[in-house]
Amino acid sequence: MTTSRDALQATDVMILPDAAWRARAGLDALATVLGAADGDSRFVGGAVRDTLLGMDVADIDIATRLPPQEVIERLQDARIKAVPTGLAHGTITAVTPGGPVEVTTLRRDVSTDGRHAIIAYTDDWREDAARRDFTMNALYADPVTGEIVDYFNGLDDLAARRVRFIGDPLRRIAEDHLRILRFFRFHARFGPPDQNAIDQAGLDACTTRANDLMALSRERVASEVLKLLVAANAVPVVGLMVDRGIFRAVLPEIDAAGTARLALLADREAAAGILPDPIRRLAAVIAPAAAEAVGARLKLSNVDRKRLIAATGGPGDEGPLALAYRVGPANAVDRLLIAGEDVSSIVGWAPPPFPFSGGALVERGLRKGPDVAAMLRQVETRWIAEGFPDKARVATIADQLVAEALR
């Protein structure tokens, strides 16, 4: 990620740069329906932030002064599908030809307990901005003019690549404990590699309130941690979090030794040209013996839990291609990278099907039953050891092994 401070320097009027997402089919029509020309709706959050940073935008969010029911009625009148995905919190998903757009009525917090918030609707833009987490996430853009609206110096923080809480960090964390992990994840994604540049007030507040993470659902913790582990500066940020005791309440398995393993894995991924993967990196940052317990605690899916456990299984003793054949290329890449082994031979390689069957062994004189299954495994093992030769060679291998068995 490259950021030009001059390009992001706050001015009297700053305009959102052109970006591909702004040309998505149906977006202009949606903005019109939601009264953008009258100042009733603005783009907000990640789409604005990432556009200013020159990054690709995945999700588009619109904040609006219109109450949720009016949003639904306007969308229905315009024949735009409206899905009440978060109606309790004022969020309607508008399904446009270019993809879904979340539309949320301006809100203020009435009460919070660190996990859930009771909200009230407002028509005050600054009040809505004040309840958001970080200054870089509280930037709005007029859909018509592109003018940026910045209430809390988010542009300056974005230019400095500084993740800063809006207002008192301790209060922001008390409102939602997940913001502790989000602070570090956003710093790992947007902040500079030098960890001395982190916002000290935010860091101190997260350190003080780290035990608050225990009150969160493990699914929310897992989601943030997995995103953090693949961020650009994940290694130094995870190290900082270990030093500050951030993980201690929810993932004590992540320690200094785990940070060192993560650093090695990150280097190996980069050298092999393989994208970082959250489950692979989680497997590296925890001790192998802890994989099953961590997967269960974080309530990972069955697929991810099995992969997490398998990733710590080591490189095996038959070679990379054999491992890829037996456990699948993806799992083999995990195991080899974590073990520090070469993966070049299996990247892009598709394991061939075993060109032999138990019926062919019966034809050679073996009785049906466990002997056939055992012999088939022997033939397959020889086939793998010889580098997956063709069907004719497998037949020869089978002839030899069956003859020895019958003799």
Secondary structure by P-SEA (a helix, b strand, c coil): ccccccccccccbbbbcccccccccaaaaaaaaacccccccccccaaaaaaaacccccbbbbbccccaaaaaaaaaaacccccccccccbbbbbbccccbbbbbcbbbbcccccccccccccccaaaaaaacccccccccccccccbbbbccaaaaaaaaccccccccaaaaaaaccaaaaaaaaaaacccccccccccaaaaaaaaaaccccccccaaaaaaaaaaaaaccaaaaaaaaaaaacccccccccccaaaaaaaaaaaaaaaaacccccaaaaaaaaccccaaaaaaaaacccaaaaaaaaaaacccccccaaaaaaaccaaaaaaaaaaacccccccccbbbbcccccaaaaaaacccccaaaaaaaaaaaaaaaaaccccaaaaaaaaaaaaaaaac
